[in-house]
Amino acid sequence: MLRCLLCFLFLITALAALSQDLTSLSFEDFMAIKVSSASKTPRKVSHTPAAVFVISHEEIRRSPYKSLPEVLRLAPGVHVARISGTSWAVGIRGFNGFYSNKLLVMIDGRTVYNGLFSGVLWSENLIMMEDVERIEVIRGPGATMWGANAVSGVINVITKSARATEGGFAAISGGVFDPVRATMRYGGRSGNTAWRTWAQYSLQGQTDQSPAGPRPRPWPSAVVGARIELAPTASDSVLVEGQFHQNSSPVPQSATAGGLPPTMTIHAGSTGGSLMMRWDHTNRRGDVSALQIYDTYDAVNANTVTAKVQTLDVDFHHSIQLDGGHALMLGAAARSTQISTKGTSAFTFDPAKTTDGIFSLYVQDEWTVARDRLTLEFGARIETFTKFGSALEPTARLMWTPTAKTGYWVSVSRAVRTPAFSDYGMRLPITPPGSPVSLLLMGSNQFRPEVLKGVETGARFEINRSLGFDVSLFRHYYTGLHTFQLSFSPGPSALAGMIASVTKMPTVPALATNGRDGVNQGAEATVRYDIQSGWQVSGSYSSLFSGTSYRPGWSRDNSVAIASYTPTHQWQIRTSRQFQRHWSADLVLRRTGDLAYALPRSTRTLDSALPGFTQLDCRIARRLGEFMEFSASGTNLVRPNQREFVGDILYPAGLVRRSIEVGLSWSF
């Protein structure tokens, strides 16, 4: 690994004397980027009272990564692990798992949270990365502005305006792990109307459990979409966007489900689409009103269960500039999710159909006490769930910038995770490997939203135009974490008697409850240095200590928890270099510390579940004239077969192979 790093750095240094083009932002320019994910109103990074990080379009384009989860590796404090070729675990500040159920992910403000399994299914949210303008990553709760499930963090993917994508674009790439990825986009403009259409097809490689075994066949996925932007008046804009996707993927299992062979791989296919409309209006005073409506549909067809999920979401907000330095944000939102399922003996839901609804009202006041020096924010959202009562999600934030190059912030927030259909309707019989009994995992109407109360603080320092760093500290208190409680807990002698007295393996029901509390605390730091024009180096480090404990009435003897895993430490070094003669090179050296899980005991304890590992990813590109580019990239260059995640009682994690890939893109 060290030899690879030294060789690459030597190549960069040897070519340093060549003239360059400026293709990356300086630290000063980075701090001046305006983000809207923290408060729904544009604000400079340097004046945002939250742990915010922005991945720019140029960083996405030049990275070795081709999919949205992979690109999120560039953000500090985000743990990204590939479970299989089409599934990922993406988490912020702990409790990472298959569904990322405490993380809110949006694409152009459209929530991609899945109401069936509570979380994000990354294989269903295909996106053309070439059209992404930036990705805003907020580490920490953001429920006051965005509502339920914005618990540990918010990721908002913002795509380019149709006016910025006129003309055509085509790209094709392939390699030893992901054989094919082809994209095409074409856009145009007529008067005050701009539009674009796009399509993407890929064959995604799959992980396996042994490096010596035959390589699994790749699985296809495809997405097509269109976007139209209208400007009927100088103060109004309308956006209409829709897309359709289809993909299939294998889901290996750790436990025997419903009598299925333990080595059987579940084949799952997904078909669906979304349609979104957004209207923005700005009046003469500068007050902004926005109405967004979207409808999504997903149909999942697997060996074990089929499901149809349709979500209709309406969101309205209005910002008002008041006297005395106050900026008031008011809003209301409503969401309805209709789910219908058809189960088998291996997996079913009871009831088979459901309709879940959320209605919320929110208000936030941003008070500029001293212009460009001190800002206070107070806000709250109240949400009402059709099945789980109501929840209050308040926040208070302070931003102090004593100088133009220094800023300090602190925040206190409360957020909740909404129970999904699986939390109260699932019926899943499983037999964990080596277990003398089967478990019937059952959802429960008694399960309530998980609650987070978080305290954060941070500071930003701009040493000069080229050098700066950002640090943050946090402590998150969780109450009512998901736990399966056994209907009874037989002792060893009673269990032996049960096994001896029956002709088949006994089954013990396990009911979904809020049986654990937890604490996550840690620190994050980023530094960015522009060595010279066209040559940038950045680094990040994060540490996290996590633990849970059983609530009164729950214990290790009568409870089962689906494991979630957290790296105790992560660090990353990136360098981006633009050379003469149209050459560019990008390198990412990343380290993931021991993957640990928190044992539910009276005190916080961490046990290592997977040893830490270091990987090297890189990309080299050559411009072929003004409109074409050839690139070669490699990922997982240190270890050819690396397990990045542990998996859980349901889904195992496979070995991620080394990947070498070449690509060609053409703008016309």
C-alpha positions as CSV (number, residue, x, y, z in Angstrom):
1,M,0.0,0.0,0.0
2,L,2.8,2.4,0.9
3,R,4.6,1.6,-2.3
4,C,1.5,2.4,-4.4
5,L,1.1,5.7,-2.6
6,L,4.8,6.7,-3.0
7,C,4.8,5.9,-6.7
8,F,1.7,7.9,-7.3
9,L,2.9,10.9,-5.3
10,F,6.2,10.7,-7.2
11,L,4.4,10.9,-10.5
12,I,2.5,14.0,-9.3
13,T,5.6,15.7,-8.1
14,A,7.6,14.9,-11.2
15,L,5.0,16.6,-13.3
16,A,4.5,19.6,-10.9
17,A,6.6,21.9,-13.1
18,L,4.2,21.6,-16.0
19,S,1.6,24.4,-16.4
20,Q,-1.9,23.7,-15.2
21,D,-5.5,24.8,-15.5
22,L,-7.5,25.7,-12.4
23,T,-10.3,23.0,-12.1
24,S,-10.9,22.9,-8.4
25,L,-12.2,25.4,-5.8
26,S,-9.9,27.1,-3.4
27,F,-10.7,26.8,0.3
28,E,-12.0,30.3,0.3
29,D,-14.3,29.5,-2.7
30,F,-15.4,26.3,-1.0
31,M,-16.5,28.2,2.2
32,A,-18.4,30.7,0.0
33,I,-20.6,27.9,-1.6
34,K,-24.2,28.4,-0.7
35,V,-26.0,25.4,0.7
36,S,-29.8,25.0,1.4
37,S,-30.0,21.6,3.1
38,A,-29.6,23.0,6.6
39,S,-32.3,25.6,6.5
40,K,-34.0,25.4,3.1
41,T,-32.6,28.9,2.3
42,P,-29.3,29.5,0.5
43,R,-26.5,30.2,3.0
44,K,-22.7,30.2,2.8
45,V,-20.9,27.1,4.2
46,S,-18.9,29.4,6.5
47,H,-22.1,30.8,8.0
48,T,-24.0,27.5,8.5
49,P,-24.5,26.4,12.1
50,A,-24.2,22.7,11.3
51,A,-21.6,20.1,10.3
52,V,-21.9,20.5,6.5
53,F,-19.8,19.3,3.6
54,V,-20.3,19.8,-0.1
55,I,-19.2,17.4,-2.8
56,S,-18.9,19.5,-6.0
57,H,-19.7,18.4,-9.6
58,E,-16.0,18.6,-10.4
59,E,-15.1,16.3,-7.5
60,I,-17.8,13.8,-8.6
61,R,-16.6,13.9,-12.2
62,R,-13.0,13.3,-11.4
63,S,-13.5,10.7,-8.6
64,P,-12.9,7.0,-9.3
65,Y,-16.5,6.3,-8.2
66,K,-19.5,5.8,-10.5
67,S,-22.5,5.4,-8.2
68,L,-24.1,7.6,-5.6
69,P,-23.1,5.5,-2.6
70,E,-19.5,5.3,-3.7
71,V,-19.3,9.0,-4.2
72,L,-20.4,9.5,-0.6
73,R,-17.0,8.1,0.4
74,L,-15.7,11.5,-0.3
75,A,-17.6,13.1,2.6
76,P,-16.0,13.1,6.0
77,G,-17.9,11.2,8.8
78,V,-19.9,9.1,6.3
79,H,-19.4,5.4,6.6
80,V,-19.9,3.6,3.2
81,A,-19.6,-0.1,2.9
82,R,-20.5,-2.3,0.0
83,I,-22.5,-5.3,1.1
84,S,-23.0,-6.8,-2.3
85,G,-22.8,-5.6,-5.9
86,T,-26.2,-3.8,-5.7
87,S,-26.6,-3.2,-1.9
88,W,-24.8,-0.7,0.4
89,A,-24.7,0.3,4.0
90,V,-24.4,4.1,4.3
91,G,-24.5,5.7,7.7
92,I,-23.6,8.9,9.5
93,R,-22.5,8.9,13.1
94,G,-23.2,5.3,13.9
95,F,-25.9,2.6,13.7
96,N,-25.1,1.7,10.1
97,G,-27.0,-1.2,8.5
98,F,-28.5,-2.6,5.4
99,Y,-31.3,0.0,5.2
100,S,-29.7,3.2,6.6
101,N,-32.9,3.8,8.5
102,K,-31.7,6.9,10.5
103,L,-30.4,8.8,7.4
104,L,-32.6,11.0,5.2
105,V,-31.6,11.0,1.6
106,M,-33.2,13.3,-1.0
107,I,-32.8,13.9,-4.7
108,D,-33.7,17.4,-5.6
109,G,-35.7,17.6,-2.4
110,R,-37.6,14.4,-3.1
111,T,-37.3,11.9,-0.2
112,V,-36.2,8.4,-1.2
113,Y,-36.9,6.9,2.2
114,N,-38.6,3.5,1.7
115,G,-41.8,3.0,3.7
116,L,-41.8,-0.8,3.4
117,F,-38.5,-1.6,5.1
118,S,-37.6,1.7,6.8
119,G,-34.5,3.1,5.0
120,V,-32.9,3.7,1.7
121,L,-32.7,1.0,-1.0
122,W,-29.8,2.3,-3.0
123,S,-30.3,-0.1,-5.9
124,E,-33.7,1.5,-6.6
125,N,-32.4,5.1,-6.6
126,L,-30.4,5.1,-9.8
127,I,-29.0,8.5,-10.8
128,M,-26.9,9.8,-13.6
129,M,-23.9,11.2,-11.7
130,E,-22.8,13.4,-14.6
131,D,-25.9,15.5,-14.1
132,V,-25.3,16.1,-10.4
133,E,-24.4,19.7,-9.6
134,R,-23.4,19.0,-6.0
135,I,-24.2,16.8,-3.0
136,E,-24.8,18.5,0.4
137,V,-24.1,16.3,3.4
138,I,-25.4,17.5,6.8
139,R,-24.0,15.4,9.7
140,G,-26.4,15.5,12.6
141,P,-30.2,15.8,13.0
142,G,-32.2,18.0,10.6
143,A,-35.8,17.1,11.5
144,T,-37.1,20.6,12.1
145,M,-36.6,21.5,8.4
146,W,-37.0,18.0,6.8
147,G,-39.2,16.0,9.2
148,A,-39.1,12.4,10.3
149,N,-36.1,10.2,9.6
150,A,-33.6,13.2,9.4
151,V,-32.0,11.7,12.5
152,S,-28.3,11.1,12.2
153,G,-27.9,13.1,9.0
154,V,-29.3,14.5,5.7
155,I,-27.9,13.9,2.2
156,N,-29.4,16.1,-0.5
157,V,-28.4,15.4,-4.1
158,I,-29.0,18.5,-6.2
159,T,-28.9,17.9,-10.0
160,K,-28.1,20.5,-12.6
161,S,-30.6,22.9,-14.1
162,A,-31.8,21.9,-17.6
163,R,-30.4,25.2,-18.8
164,A,-27.0,24.0,-17.8
165,T,-27.2,20.8,-19.8
166,E,-28.0,21.9,-23.3
167,G,-26.7,19.7,-26.1
168,G,-25.7,16.1,-25.8
169,F,-23.6,13.9,-23.7
170,A,-22.7,10.2,-23.9
171,A,-20.4,8.0,-21.8
172,I,-19.5,4.3,-21.7
173,S,-17.3,2.5,-19.2
174,G,-16.5,-1.0,-18.2
175,G,-14.1,-3.1,-16.2
176,V,-13.4,-6.3,-14.4
177,F,-16.1,-5.9,-11.6
178,D,-18.8,-3.8,-13.2
179,P,-18.8,-4.9,-16.9
180,V,-20.8,-2.1,-18.5
181,R,-22.2,1.3,-17.7
182,A,-23.6,3.4,-20.5
183,T,-25.3,6.8,-20.2
184,M,-26.8,9.3,-22.6
185,R,-28.4,12.7,-22.2
186,Y,-29.7,15.4,-24.5
187,G,-31.1,18.8,-23.6
188,G,-32.3,22.0,-25.2
189,R,-34.1,25.3,-24.8
190,S,-36.9,27.1,-26.4
191,G,-37.7,30.6,-25.1
192,N,-38.3,30.4,-21.4
193,T,-38.5,26.6,-21.4
194,A,-35.5,24.3,-21.0
195,W,-35.6,20.5,-21.0
196,R,-33.4,17.4,-21.0
197,T,-33.9,13.6,-21.3
198,W,-31.5,10.9,-20.1
199,A,-31.0,7.2,-20.0
200,Q,-28.6,4.9,-18.2
201,Y,-27.9,1.1,-18.4
202,S,-25.5,-0.8,-16.3
203,L,-24.4,-4.4,-15.5
204,Q,-23.3,-4.5,-11.9
205,G,-20.9,-7.0,-10.6
206,Q,-21.8,-9.1,-7.6
207,T,-19.8,-10.0,-4.5
208,D,-19.2,-13.6,-3.3
209,Q,-18.3,-15.2,0.0
210,S,-15.1,-16.9,-1.2
211,P,-12.3,-15.5,-3.4
212,A,-11.7,-19.0,-4.8
213,G,-15.3,-19.5,-6.0
214,P,-16.7,-18.7,-9.4
215,R,-17.5,-15.1,-10.0
216,P,-21.3,-14.4,-9.8
217,R,-22.9,-13.1,-12.9
218,P,-23.6,-9.4,-13.1
219,W,-27.1,-8.0,-12.8
220,P,-28.7,-5.4,-15.0
221,S,-30.3,-2.1,-14.1
222,A,-31.7,0.7,-16.2
223,V,-33.3,4.2,-15.7
224,V,-34.8,6.8,-18.1
225,G,-36.0,10.2,-17.3
226,A,-36.9,13.7,-18.4
227,R,-37.0,17.2,-16.9
228,I,-38.7,20.4,-18.0
229,E,-38.2,23.9,-16.5
230,L,-40.5,26.8,-17.2
231,A,-40.3,30.4,-16.3
232,P,-43.8,31.8,-17.0
233,T,-42.9,35.1,-15.3
234,A,-39.9,36.9,-13.9
235,S,-40.9,35.9,-10.4
236,D,-42.1,32.3,-11.0
237,S,-40.4,29.1,-12.0
238,V,-41.9,25.6,-12.5
239,L,-40.0,22.3,-12.6
240,V,-41.5,19.0,-13.7
241,E,-39.3,15.9,-13.6
242,G,-40.1,12.2,-14.0
243,Q,-38.2,9.0,-14.3
244,F,-38.7,5.2,-14.6
245,H,-36.3,2.5,-13.4
246,Q,-35.9,-1.2,-13.5
247,N,-33.3,-3.4,-11.8
248,S,-32.7,-6.8,-10.5
249,S,-30.3,-8.1,-7.8
250,P,-29.6,-11.2,-5.8
251,V,-30.0,-11.1,-2.0
252,P,-28.0,-13.9,-0.2
253,Q,-29.2,-14.8,3.2
254,S,-27.4,-15.5,6.5
255,A,-30.3,-17.4,8.1
256,T,-32.7,-20.0,6.9
257,A,-36.0,-18.2,6.2
258,G,-39.3,-20.1,6.2
259,G,-37.8,-23.5,5.4
260,L,-35.8,-22.2,2.4
261,P,-32.3,-23.8,1.9
262,P,-29.7,-21.8,3.8
263,T,-27.5,-21.5,0.7
264,M,-30.3,-20.2,-1.5
265,T,-30.0,-16.7,-2.9
266,I,-33.2,-14.6,-3.1
267,H,-33.7,-13.0,-6.4
268,A,-35.3,-9.6,-6.2
269,G,-36.5,-7.3,-9.0
270,S,-37.7,-3.8,-8.7
271,T,-39.7,-1.6,-11.2
272,G,-40.9,1.9,-10.5
273,G,-40.9,5.5,-11.2
274,S,-41.4,9.0,-9.8
275,L,-43.0,12.2,-10.9
276,M,-42.2,15.5,-9.2
277,M,-43.6,19.1,-9.7
278,R,-42.2,22.2,-8.0
279,W,-43.3,25.8,-8.2
280,D,-41.2,28.7,-6.8
281,H,-42.4,32.3,-6.4
282,T,-40.4,35.3,-5.3
283,N,-42.3,38.5,-4.5
284,R,-41.0,42.1,-4.7
285,R,-39.8,42.1,-1.1
286,G,-37.7,39.0,-1.7
287,D,-40.1,36.6,0.2
288,V,-40.0,33.1,-1.3
289,S,-42.9,30.6,-1.5
290,A,-42.4,27.0,-2.8
291,L,-44.8,24.1,-3.4
292,Q,-43.5,20.7,-4.2
293,I,-45.6,17.6,-5.0
294,Y,-44.2,14.2,-5.9
295,D,-45.6,10.7,-6.5
296,T,-43.4,7.6,-6.4
297,Y,-44.3,4.0,-7.2
298,D,-42.2,0.9,-6.6
299,A,-43.0,-2.7,-7.2
300,V,-40.7,-5.3,-5.7
301,N,-40.9,-8.9,-6.9
302,A,-38.8,-11.5,-5.0
303,N,-38.8,-15.2,-4.4
304,T,-40.2,-14.7,-0.9
305,V,-42.5,-11.6,-1.2
306,T,-44.0,-9.2,-3.6
307,A,-44.9,-5.6,-2.7
308,K,-46.2,-2.4,-4.2
309,V,-45.4,0.9,-2.5
310,Q,-46.9,4.2,-3.7
311,T,-46.1,7.5,-1.9
312,L,-47.7,10.9,-2.4
313,D,-46.0,13.8,-0.8
314,V,-46.9,17.5,-0.7
315,D,-44.7,20.2,0.9
316,F,-45.2,23.9,1.1
317,H,-42.9,26.5,2.7
318,H,-42.9,30.3,2.8
319,S,-40.0,32.5,4.0
320,I,-40.6,36.1,5.2
321,Q,-38.1,38.8,5.9
322,L,-39.2,40.7,9.0
323,D,-37.9,43.8,10.7
324,G,-35.2,43.5,13.4
325,G,-33.1,41.0,11.5
326,H,-35.6,38.2,11.6
327,A,-36.2,35.7,8.8
328,L,-39.2,33.5,9.4
329,M,-39.8,30.2,7.7
330,L,-43.2,28.6,7.8
331,G,-44.3,25.3,6.3
332,A,-46.6,22.4,6.1
333,A,-46.2,18.9,4.7
334,A,-48.3,15.8,4.2
335,R,-47.4,12.3,3.0
336,S,-49.5,9.2,2.3
337,T,-47.9,5.8,1.7
338,Q,-50.0,2.9,0.4
339,I,-48.5,-0.5,0.6
340,S,-49.9,-3.9,-0.6
341,T,-48.0,-7.2,-0.3
342,K,-48.3,-10.8,-1.2
343,G,-46.2,-13.1,1.1
344,T,-45.1,-16.7,1.2
345,S,-44.3,-19.1,4.0
346,A,-40.8,-17.5,4.0
347,F,-41.9,-13.9,4.4
348,T,-45.3,-12.2,4.9
349,F,-47.0,-9.1,6.3
350,D,-50.0,-9.0,8.5
351,P,-52.1,-7.1,7.5
352,A,-51.2,-7.5,3.8
353,K,-52.2,-3.9,3.0
354,T,-51.8,-0.7,4.8
355,T,-52.0,3.1,4.4
356,D,-49.6,5.3,6.5
357,G,-49.9,9.0,6.8
358,I,-47.8,11.9,8.2
359,F,-48.9,15.5,8.6
360,S,-46.6,18.2,9.9
361,L,-46.3,21.9,10.6
362,Y,-43.1,23.7,11.2
363,V,-41.8,27.2,11.9
364,Q,-38.2,28.5,12.3
365,D,-36.9,32.0,13.0
366,E,-33.4,33.0,12.0
367,W,-32.4,36.1,14.0
368,T,-29.4,38.0,12.8
369,V,-28.4,39.6,16.1
370,A,-25.3,41.2,14.6
371,R,-24.8,41.2,10.8
372,D,-22.1,38.8,9.7
373,R,-21.2,38.2,13.3
374,L,-24.0,36.5,15.4
375,T,-27.0,34.5,14.3
376,L,-29.6,32.6,16.4
377,E,-32.0,30.0,15.1
378,F,-35.1,28.6,16.9
379,G,-37.5,26.3,15.3
380,A,-39.8,23.3,15.8
381,R,-41.8,20.8,13.8
382,I,-44.8,18.9,15.1
383,E,-45.6,15.7,13.2
384,T,-48.7,13.6,13.5
385,F,-48.6,9.9,12.4
386,T,-51.8,8.0,11.6
387,K,-50.6,5.0,13.6
388,F,-48.2,6.4,16.2
389,G,-49.5,9.6,17.6
390,S,-47.5,12.8,17.4
391,A,-43.8,13.9,17.9
392,L,-42.2,17.3,18.5
393,E,-38.9,18.0,16.8
394,P,-37.4,21.3,18.0
395,T,-33.9,22.8,17.4
396,A,-31.8,25.7,18.5
397,R,-28.6,26.8,16.8
398,L,-26.1,29.6,17.3
399,M,-23.5,30.8,14.8
400,W,-20.8,33.2,15.8
401,T,-18.3,34.6,13.3
402,P,-16.0,37.0,15.1
403,T,-14.0,37.5,11.9
404,A,-14.5,36.8,8.3
405,K,-12.2,33.8,8.5
406,T,-13.3,32.2,11.8
407,G,-16.6,30.7,12.8
408,Y,-18.0,28.8,15.8
409,W,-21.4,27.1,16.1
410,V,-23.4,25.0,18.5
411,S,-26.8,23.3,18.2
412,V,-29.3,21.3,20.3
413,S,-31.9,19.2,18.4
414,R,-34.5,16.4,18.7
415,A,-35.5,14.0,15.9
416,V,-37.4,10.8,15.4
417,R,-37.3,7.8,13.1
418,T,-40.7,6.8,11.7
419,P,-41.7,3.2,12.0
420,A,-42.1,1.5,8.7
421,F,-44.5,-1.3,7.7
422,S,-41.9,-3.9,8.5
423,D,-41.8,-2.5,12.1
424,Y,-45.4,-3.3,12.8
425,G,-46.6,-5.8,10.1
426,M,-43.6,-8.1,9.3
427,R,-43.8,-11.9,9.9
428,L,-40.5,-13.5,9.1
429,P,-39.6,-17.0,10.3
430,I,-35.8,-17.5,10.4
431,T,-33.3,-20.0,11.8
432,P,-30.0,-18.4,12.6
433,P,-26.9,-20.6,11.8
434,G,-26.2,-22.9,14.7
435,S,-29.3,-22.0,16.6
436,P,-31.3,-24.8,18.2
437,V,-34.6,-22.9,17.7
438,S,-36.3,-20.9,15.0
439,L,-37.4,-17.3,15.5
440,L,-40.6,-15.8,14.2
441,L,-39.7,-12.1,13.8
442,M,-42.9,-10.1,14.2
443,G,-43.7,-6.5,13.9
444,S,-45.9,-4.8,16.5
445,N,-48.4,-2.0,16.8
446,Q,-46.7,-1.2,20.1
447,F,-43.5,-0.2,18.4
448,R,-43.0,3.6,18.6
449,P,-40.7,6.1,16.9
450,E,-37.1,6.0,17.9
451,V,-36.0,9.3,19.4
452,L,-32.7,11.2,19.2
453,K,-31.6,14.1,21.3
454,G,-28.4,15.6,20.0
455,V,-25.8,18.2,21.1
456,E,-23.2,19.4,18.6
457,T,-20.6,22.1,18.3
458,G,-18.0,23.0,15.7
459,A,-15.5,25.6,14.4
460,R,-14.2,26.6,11.0
461,F,-10.9,28.4,10.4
462,E,-9.6,29.9,7.2
463,I,-5.8,30.3,7.6
464,N,-5.5,31.9,4.2
465,R,-7.0,31.6,0.7
466,S,-5.5,28.2,0.2
467,L,-5.6,26.6,3.7
468,G,-8.4,26.0,6.1
469,F,-9.9,23.3,8.4
470,D,-13.2,22.4,10.0
471,V,-13.8,20.5,13.3
472,S,-17.0,19.3,15.0
473,L,-17.9,17.4,18.2
474,F,-21.2,15.7,18.9
475,R,-23.0,13.6,21.5
476,H,-26.3,11.8,20.5
477,Y,-28.7,10.2,23.0
478,Y,-31.0,7.6,21.6
479,T,-34.1,6.2,23.3
480,G,-36.4,3.4,22.3
481,L,-34.1,1.6,19.8
482,H,-35.5,-1.3,17.8
483,T,-35.3,-4.6,19.6
484,F,-37.1,-8.0,19.2
485,Q,-38.3,-9.3,22.5
486,L,-38.8,-13.0,22.8
487,S,-42.3,-14.1,24.0
488,F,-40.5,-16.2,26.6
489,S,-36.9,-17.1,27.4
490,P,-36.4,-20.7,28.3
491,G,-33.3,-21.7,30.3
492,P,-30.9,-24.2,29.0
493,S,-32.5,-27.2,30.7
494,A,-36.0,-26.2,29.5
495,L,-34.8,-25.6,26.0
496,A,-33.2,-29.1,25.9
497,G,-36.5,-30.5,27.0
498,M,-38.4,-28.6,24.3
499,I,-36.0,-29.9,21.6
500,A,-36.2,-33.5,22.8
501,S,-40.0,-33.5,23.0
502,V,-40.8,-32.3,19.5
503,T,-40.2,-33.8,16.1
504,K,-39.3,-30.5,14.5
505,M,-37.4,-27.4,15.6
506,P,-39.4,-25.3,18.0
507,T,-40.3,-21.7,17.0
508,V,-40.0,-18.8,19.5
509,P,-42.0,-15.6,18.6
510,A,-39.9,-12.3,18.8
511,L,-41.9,-9.1,18.9
512,A,-40.6,-5.7,17.7
513,T,-40.3,-3.4,20.7
514,N,-38.4,-0.3,21.8
515,G,-36.1,-2.2,24.1
516,R,-32.7,-0.3,24.1
517,D,-31.2,3.1,24.6
518,G,-27.9,4.2,23.2
519,V,-25.3,6.9,23.1
520,N,-23.1,7.9,20.1
521,Q,-20.3,10.4,20.5
522,G,-17.3,11.5,18.5
523,A,-15.4,14.1,16.6
524,E,-14.8,14.9,12.9
525,A,-12.2,17.1,11.3
526,T,-11.4,18.2,7.7
527,V,-8.5,20.1,6.2
528,R,-8.1,21.4,2.7
529,Y,-4.9,22.8,1.2
530,D,-4.3,24.2,-2.3
531,I,-0.7,23.6,-3.0
532,Q,-0.8,25.6,-6.2
533,S,-3.2,26.3,-9.0
534,G,-4.7,23.0,-10.2
535,W,-3.2,21.0,-7.3
536,Q,-5.3,20.3,-4.2
537,V,-4.8,18.1,-1.2
538,S,-7.5,17.4,1.4
539,G,-7.8,15.1,4.4
540,S,-10.4,14.1,6.9
541,Y,-10.6,12.1,10.2
542,S,-13.6,11.0,12.2
543,S,-13.9,9.0,15.4
544,L,-17.0,7.5,16.9
545,F,-17.8,5.6,20.1
546,S,-21.1,3.9,20.3
547,G,-22.9,1.8,22.9
548,T,-26.4,0.6,23.9
549,S,-28.0,-0.6,27.0
550,Y,-31.3,-2.5,27.7
551,R,-34.2,-0.7,29.1
552,P,-35.9,-2.0,32.2
553,G,-37.8,-5.2,31.4
554,W,-35.4,-6.2,28.6
555,S,-32.3,-8.2,28.8
556,R,-29.9,-10.4,26.8
557,D,-31.9,-13.4,27.8
558,N,-35.2,-12.3,26.3
559,S,-34.2,-9.9,23.5
560,V,-32.7,-10.1,20.0
561,A,-31.3,-7.0,18.2
562,I,-30.5,-6.7,14.5
563,A,-26.8,-5.7,14.7
564,S,-25.6,-2.4,13.4
565,Y,-21.9,-1.6,13.0
566,T,-19.7,1.4,13.3
567,P,-16.0,2.0,12.5
568,T,-14.3,3.5,15.5
569,H,-12.0,5.6,13.3
570,Q,-12.0,6.7,9.7
571,W,-9.5,8.8,7.8
572,Q,-8.9,9.8,4.2
573,I,-6.3,11.7,2.1
574,R,-7.3,13.0,-1.3
575,T,-5.2,14.7,-3.9
576,S,-6.4,16.2,-7.2
577,R,-4.0,17.3,-9.9
578,Q,-4.4,18.9,-13.3
579,F,-1.5,18.7,-15.7
580,Q,-0.5,20.2,-18.9
581,R,-1.5,18.5,-22.2
582,H,-5.0,17.8,-20.8
583,W,-3.9,15.1,-18.3
584,S,-5.4,14.9,-14.8
585,A,-5.0,12.5,-11.8
586,D,-6.9,11.9,-8.7
587,L,-6.0,9.7,-5.7
588,V,-8.0,8.6,-2.7
589,L,-6.3,6.8,0.2
590,R,-8.8,5.7,2.8
591,R,-8.7,3.9,6.1
592,T,-11.6,2.3,7.9
593,G,-10.9,1.3,11.4
594,D,-12.1,-1.8,13.2
595,L,-15.8,-2.3,12.5
596,A,-17.4,-2.6,15.9
597,Y,-20.9,-3.2,17.3
598,A,-22.3,-2.0,20.6
599,L,-23.2,-4.8,23.0
600,P,-26.4,-4.0,24.9
601,R,-25.1,-4.1,28.5
602,S,-25.4,-1.8,31.4
603,T,-22.2,0.0,30.3
604,R,-21.1,1.0,26.8
605,T,-18.8,-1.7,25.3
606,L,-17.4,-2.1,21.9
607,D,-16.4,-5.5,20.4
608,S,-14.6,-5.7,17.1
609,A,-16.6,-7.4,14.4
610,L,-14.3,-6.8,11.4
611,P,-10.7,-5.8,11.4
612,G,-9.8,-2.4,9.9
613,F,-8.5,-2.1,6.4
614,T,-6.8,0.4,4.1
615,Q,-7.7,0.9,0.4
616,L,-6.4,3.0,-2.5
617,D,-8.6,4.3,-5.3
618,C,-7.4,6.4,-8.2
619,R,-8.4,7.8,-11.6
620,I,-6.2,9.1,-14.5
621,A,-7.9,11.0,-17.4
622,R,-6.8,12.5,-20.7
623,R,-8.8,15.1,-22.6
624,L,-9.1,14.3,-26.3
625,G,-9.8,17.6,-27.7
626,E,-12.4,19.9,-26.4
627,F,-15.3,17.5,-26.2
628,M,-14.0,14.0,-25.4
629,E,-12.2,12.4,-22.4
630,F,-10.7,9.0,-21.8
631,S,-10.2,7.8,-18.3
632,A,-8.9,4.8,-16.4
633,S,-9.7,4.2,-12.8
634,G,-9.0,1.6,-10.1
635,T,-10.7,0.9,-6.8
636,N,-9.7,-1.5,-3.9
637,L,-6.1,-1.5,-5.2
638,V,-4.5,-2.5,-1.9
639,R,-6.4,-5.7,-1.3
640,P,-8.0,-7.6,-4.2
641,N,-10.8,-9.1,-2.1
642,Q,-12.1,-7.1,0.9
643,R,-15.1,-7.6,3.1
644,E,-16.3,-4.1,3.9
645,F,-19.2,-5.0,6.2
646,V,-20.3,-7.8,8.5
647,G,-23.9,-8.2,7.6
648,D,-26.5,-9.2,10.1
649,I,-28.8,-12.1,11.0
650,L,-30.6,-11.7,7.7
651,Y,-28.1,-10.6,5.1
652,P,-24.4,-11.5,4.8
653,A,-21.8,-9.3,3.4
654,G,-19.7,-10.5,0.4
655,L,-16.1,-9.9,-0.7
656,V,-15.6,-6.7,-2.8
657,R,-13.2,-7.4,-5.6
658,R,-10.5,-5.1,-7.0
659,S,-11.9,-3.2,-10.0
660,I,-10.0,-1.7,-13.0
661,E,-12.2,0.3,-15.3
662,V,-11.8,2.4,-18.5
663,G,-14.3,4.9,-19.9
664,L,-14.9,7.3,-22.7
665,S,-17.2,10.4,-22.5
666,W,-18.3,12.7,-25.3
667,S,-20.1,16.1,-25.2
668,F,-21.7,17.3,-28.3
